[in-house]
Amino acid sequence: YYGRVRPFFPGLELGDLSEHQIGIMAVEEKGDTWIIERDKGYHNCIHLVGISSPGLTASLSIAEKVKRMMKDDRL
């Protein structure tokens, strides 16, 4: 997969990637709320939690929101 992804991210190094467990997804207690927020302890980390199947439809909007968050140093 590294070879397929690298053209989109020229600075990407193989060491930047790691495997991730799938099958368990964190969701908000009510189960119907998405959480998209900056980590309080690590400013460069943005959490996206509870984004289920409608998330695919909304993925471009979600990406735009995260992009704005990444540019906004006030958060």
KOLKOLPA-344557 format. One record per residue: y, z, x of N, C-alpha, C in turn. Coordinates in steps of 0.02 Angstrom, whole numbers, padded with zeros to 5 digits. Layout:
// KOLKOLPA-344557
nc2; nc3; nc1; cac2; cac3; cac1; cc2; cc3; cc1
Y; Z; X; Y; Z; X; Y; Z; X;
...
This chain:
// KOLKOLPA-344557
nc2; nc3; nc1; cac2; cac3; cac1; cc2; cc3; cc1
-00060; 00000; 00041; 00000; 00000; 00000; 00063; 00000; 00043;
00058; 00028; 00102; 00116; 00031; 00146; 00145; -00038; 00158;
00102; -00087; 00171; 00124; -00155; 00184; 00160; -00186; 00124;
00139; -00168; 00064; 00170; -00196; 00004; 00238; -00164; -00011;
00245; -00101; 00006; 00306; -00064; -00010; 00360; -00073; 00043;
00340; -00081; 00105; 00387; -00083; 00161; 00443; -00135; 00153;
00431; -00196; 00126; 00486; -00243; 00119; 00544; -00217; 00075;
00529; -00172; 00030; 00581; -00143; -00013; 00618; -00086; 00021;
00586; -00055; 00071; 00614; 00002; 00107; 00606; -00011; 00182;
00649; -00051; 00212; 00641; -00070; 00282; 00636; -00012; 00331;
00667; 00044; 00316; 00665; 00101; 00362; 00604; 00145; 00352;
00561; 00128; 00305; 00503; 00169; 00290; 00453; 00168; 00347;
00430; 00226; 00367; 00378; 00232; 00418; 00315; 00259; 00385;
00258; 00243; 00413; 00195; 00266; 00384; 00194; 00342; 00378;
00223; 00377; 00425; 00226; 00450; 00424; 00268; 00478; 00367;
00309; 00436; 00335; 00350; 00458; 00279; 00309; 00465; 00215;
00249; 00437; 00215; 00207; 00437; 00155; 00154; 00491; 00158;
00136; 00517; 00100; 00081; 00565; 00097; 00046; 00556; 00029;
-00017; 00573; 00027; -00053; 00570; -00036; -00031; 00626; -00081;
-00038; 00613; -00145; -00016; 00663; -00194; -00069; 00669; -00248;
-00083; 00730; -00269; -00132; 00742; -00321; -00105; 00717; -00387;
-00148; 00687; -00426; -00128; 00665; -00493; -00174; 00698; -00544;
-00155; 00695; -00606; -00197; 00722; -00660; -00168; 00783; -00693;
-00124; 00819; -00659; -00091; 00877; -00689; -00017; 00864; -00685;
00017; 00870; -00741; 00088; 00856; -00743; 00124; 00917; -00769;
00177; 00938; -00733; 00218; 00994; -00757; 00258; 00970; -00817;
00260; 01010; -00869; 00300; 00994; -00928; 00341; 01056; -00947;
00396; 01044; -00980; 00437; 01098; -01006; 00399; 01133; -01061;
00409; 01196; -01070; 00370; 01237; -01117; 00368; 01207; -01187;
00423; 01180; -01211; 00424; 01150; -01278; 00386; 01085; -01280;
00379; 01053; -01222; 00339; 00992; -01217; 00374; 00929; -01238;
00436; 00934; -01262; 00471; 00873; -01284; 00537; 00862; -01247;
00547; 00898; -01192; 00609; 00894; -01155; 00595; 00870; -01084;
00633; 00821; -01062; 00628; 00799; -00992; 00677; 00841; -00952;
00658; 00857; -00891; 00702; 00893; -00846; 00716; 00847; -00787;
00779; 00832; -00777; 00801; 00794; -00719; 00858; 00833; -00688;
00843; 00867; -00633; 00894; 00911; -00603; 00884; 00918; -00528;
00939; 00933; -00494; 00938; 00943; -00422; 00908; 01012; -00407;
00869; 01016; -00355; 00841; 01080; -00334; 00897; 01126; -00310;
00895; 01188; -00331; 00948; 01235; -00313; 00946; 01254; -00238;
00888; 01251; -00208; 00882; 01270; -00137; 00884; 01211; -00089;
00866; 01152; -00113; 00863; 01093; -00071; 00904; 01038; -00104;
00967; 01031; -00084; 01014; 00986; -00116; 00990; 00914; -00121;
00951; 00891; -00072; 00928; 00821; -00072; 00866; 00809; -00114;
00841; 00861; -00148; 00781; 00854; -00189; 00801; 00854; -00263;
00779; 00803; -00298; 00793; 00798; -00370; 00726; 00800; -00406;
00719; 00848; -00452; 00657; 00857; -00490; 00658; 00815; -00554;
00603; 00782; -00568; 00594; 00746; -00631; 00530; 00773; -00661;
00536; 00811; -00714; 00479; 00848; -00743; 00470; 00829; -00816;
00408; 00823; -00836; 00391; 00814; -00906; 00404; 00744; -00933;
00410; 00695; -00890; 00424; 00627; -00912; 00357; 00593; -00928;
00341; 00591; -00991; 00277; 00563; -01013; 00284; 00489; -01028;
00240; 00463; -01070; 00237; 00390; -01081; 00304; 00358; -01100;
00348; 00389; -01138; 00412; 00355; -01151; 00452; 00346; -01087;
00434; 00382; -01034; 00469; 00376; -00971; 00464; 00307; -00941;
00410; 00272; -00954; 00404; 00204; -00928; 00456; 00159; -00960;
00466; 00166; -01024; 00517; 00127; -01059; 00586; 00146; -01035;
00596; 00209; -01020; 00663; 00233; -00999; 00671; 00233; -00923;
00623; 00207; -00886; 00623; 00214; -00813; 00686; 00186; -00781;
00713; 00130; -00805; 00774; 00103; -00775; 00834; 00149; -00787;
00838; 00178; -00846; 00892; 00225; -00861; 00884; 00289; -00820;
00823; 00311; -00813; 00809; 00371; -00772; 00829; 00357; -00700;
00811; 00299; -00675; 00829; 00280; -00606; 00905; 00278; -00597;
00941; 00253; -00646; 01014; 00251; -00641; 01043; 00322; -00639;
01015; 00367; -00680; 01038; 00436; -00680; 01026; 00469; -00612;
00967; 00459; -00585; 00950; 00488; -00519; 00995; 00458; -00465;
01008; 00394; -00470; 01052; 00360; -00422; 01122; 00392; -00424;
01148; 00403; -00485; 01214; 00436; -00491; 01212; 00506; -00462;
01158; 00542; -00475; 01151; 00610; -00448; 01151; 00609; -00372;
01117; 00560; -00343; 01113; 00556; -00270; 01182; 00542; -00239;
01224; 00505; -00276; 01290; 00489; -00250; 01340; 00545; -00261;
01326; 00590; -00308; 01373; 00642; -00328; 01360; 00705; -00287;
01402; 00718; -00238; 01393; 00777; -00195; 01414; 00842; -00230;
01443; 00837; -00288; 01464; 00897; -00324; 01406; 00933; -00356;
01349; 00900; -00364; 01292; 00932; -00398; 01256; 00978; -00350;
